[in-house]
Amino acid sequence: MALAKRTLFIVIAGVAVLAVGVGGGLYVGLKFFRAEETSREVQVPDPGPMIDLGQFTSTLADPEIHVVKLKVTLELSGQNVVLKLADPGWTVKLKDETLRTLKDQRYDSIRYAEGMEKLKQDLKARLNAILPRVDGNAAIDRVLFDEFMAQ
């Protein structure tokens, strides 16, 4: 009789400990994942000031004739950059460097999304290299394509 009571007590205690452990795990898990989802929503930054560089059409560096046509917009790192780039001479330099960058591209390297992203990164690096830093930051945060066609 004493053995049966002791076994019953151990089983009940084990079930209680298991229930508390599972409940606590669920509580902590739900809190953690909900906080992560909420933080993802908050981390989306507002777009910065933008300038439209216009539309570009260029032949590519292939032996065959291939053409790229795109419209470029630059997202700048701040309002001070807009003031700095107000001089029309900067726009001419930016357009010239964009055309040079396009002339160096090959059709096979830009016809897919991965290649487009690499082209954006190349443009960003080359344009930031010719622009002065403003408030210690690179002038261009992002290069965006409003239109893109390669053939």
C-alpha positions as CSV (number, residue, x, y, z in Angstrom):
1,M,0.0,0.0,0.0
2,A,2.8,2.4,0.9
3,L,4.6,1.5,-2.4
4,A,1.4,2.3,-4.4
5,K,1.0,5.7,-2.7
6,R,4.7,6.5,-3.2
7,T,4.5,5.6,-7.0
8,L,1.3,7.6,-7.4
9,F,2.9,10.6,-5.7
10,I,6.0,10.3,-8.0
11,V,3.8,10.1,-11.1
12,I,1.7,13.1,-10.1
13,A,4.8,15.1,-9.3
14,G,6.4,14.2,-12.6
15,V,3.3,15.2,-14.5
16,A,3.1,18.5,-12.7
17,V,6.8,19.3,-13.3
18,L,6.4,18.3,-17.0
19,A,3.3,20.6,-17.3
20,V,5.1,23.5,-15.7
21,G,8.1,23.0,-18.0
22,V,6.0,22.8,-21.2
23,G,3.9,25.8,-20.2
24,G,7.0,27.9,-19.4
25,G,8.6,26.9,-22.6
26,L,5.5,27.9,-24.6
27,Y,5.3,31.2,-22.8
28,V,9.0,32.1,-23.4
29,G,8.8,30.9,-27.0
30,L,5.7,32.9,-27.8
31,K,7.2,36.0,-26.1
32,F,10.5,35.7,-28.0
33,F,8.9,35.1,-31.5
34,R,6.3,37.9,-31.1
35,A,9.1,40.3,-30.0
36,E,11.1,39.3,-33.1
37,E,8.2,39.9,-35.4
38,T,7.5,43.3,-33.9
39,S,11.1,44.3,-34.1
40,R,11.2,43.4,-37.8
41,E,8.3,45.7,-38.5
42,V,9.9,48.6,-36.7
43,Q,13.3,48.2,-38.4
44,V,12.0,49.4,-41.9
45,P,13.7,52.8,-42.4
46,D,11.9,55.6,-44.3
47,P,13.4,56.4,-47.7
48,G,15.9,59.2,-47.8
49,P,15.8,62.2,-50.2
50,M,16.0,61.1,-53.8
51,I,17.3,62.6,-57.0
52,D,16.4,61.4,-60.5
53,L,19.4,61.0,-62.8
54,G,17.2,60.3,-65.8
55,Q,17.1,57.6,-68.4
56,F,20.2,56.0,-69.9
57,T,20.6,53.9,-73.1
58,S,24.0,52.3,-73.8
59,T,25.7,49.6,-75.7
60,L,27.4,46.9,-73.6
61,A,31.0,45.6,-73.7
62,D,30.1,42.5,-75.6
63,P,31.4,41.4,-79.1
64,E,27.8,41.2,-80.2
65,I,25.6,44.2,-80.1
66,H,23.6,44.4,-76.8
67,V,21.9,47.4,-75.4
68,V,20.8,48.4,-71.9
69,K,18.1,51.0,-71.2
70,L,17.4,52.1,-67.6
71,K,16.2,54.9,-65.5
72,V,18.2,55.7,-62.4
73,T,17.2,57.3,-59.1
74,L,19.6,57.8,-56.3
75,E,18.6,57.6,-52.6
76,L,20.9,60.1,-50.7
77,S,22.1,59.8,-47.2
78,G,20.6,63.1,-46.0
79,Q,19.2,66.5,-46.8
80,N,22.7,68.0,-46.6
81,V,23.7,65.9,-49.7
82,V,20.8,67.4,-51.6
83,L,22.1,70.9,-50.9
84,K,25.6,69.8,-51.9
85,L,24.4,68.2,-55.2
86,A,22.3,71.3,-56.1
87,D,25.1,72.5,-58.4
88,P,24.4,71.2,-61.9
89,G,28.0,70.2,-62.4
90,W,27.5,67.3,-60.0
91,T,24.6,65.9,-62.0
92,V,26.8,65.9,-65.2
93,K,29.6,64.1,-63.4
94,L,27.1,61.5,-62.0
95,K,25.6,60.9,-65.4
96,D,29.0,60.6,-67.0
97,E,30.2,58.0,-64.4
98,T,26.9,56.1,-64.8
99,L,27.4,55.8,-68.6
100,R,31.0,54.7,-68.1
101,T,29.9,52.0,-65.7
102,L,27.2,50.8,-68.1
103,K,29.8,50.6,-70.9
104,D,31.9,48.2,-68.8
105,Q,29.0,45.7,-68.4
106,R,28.3,42.5,-70.3
107,Y,24.8,41.3,-71.2
108,D,25.2,37.9,-69.5
109,S,26.2,39.6,-66.2
110,I,23.2,42.0,-66.0
111,R,20.2,40.1,-67.5
112,Y,19.2,38.5,-64.3
113,A,18.2,40.0,-60.9
114,E,21.5,39.0,-59.3
115,G,23.4,40.9,-62.0
116,M,21.1,43.9,-61.6
117,E,21.9,44.0,-57.9
118,K,25.6,43.8,-58.6
119,L,25.3,46.7,-61.2
120,K,23.5,48.8,-58.5
121,Q,26.4,48.1,-56.0
122,D,29.0,48.9,-58.7
123,L,27.2,52.2,-59.5
124,K,26.9,53.1,-55.9
125,A,30.6,52.5,-55.3
126,R,31.7,54.4,-58.4
127,L,29.4,57.3,-57.8
128,N,30.3,57.6,-54.1
129,A,34.0,57.6,-55.1
130,I,33.6,60.8,-57.1
131,L,31.3,62.6,-54.6
132,P,32.5,64.3,-51.5
133,R,31.6,62.8,-48.1
134,V,28.9,64.9,-46.3
135,D,28.8,64.9,-42.5
136,G,31.3,62.0,-42.6
137,N,28.9,59.7,-44.6
138,A,28.9,58.5,-48.2
139,A,26.6,60.6,-50.2
140,I,24.5,57.8,-51.8
141,D,22.8,55.2,-49.8
142,R,21.1,53.3,-52.6
143,V,20.9,53.1,-56.4
144,L,17.4,52.3,-57.6
145,F,16.2,51.4,-61.1
146,D,12.8,52.8,-62.1
147,E,13.0,51.0,-65.4
148,F,15.4,48.4,-66.7
149,M,15.7,46.6,-70.0
150,A,18.6,44.7,-71.5
151,Q,18.6,43.0,-74.9
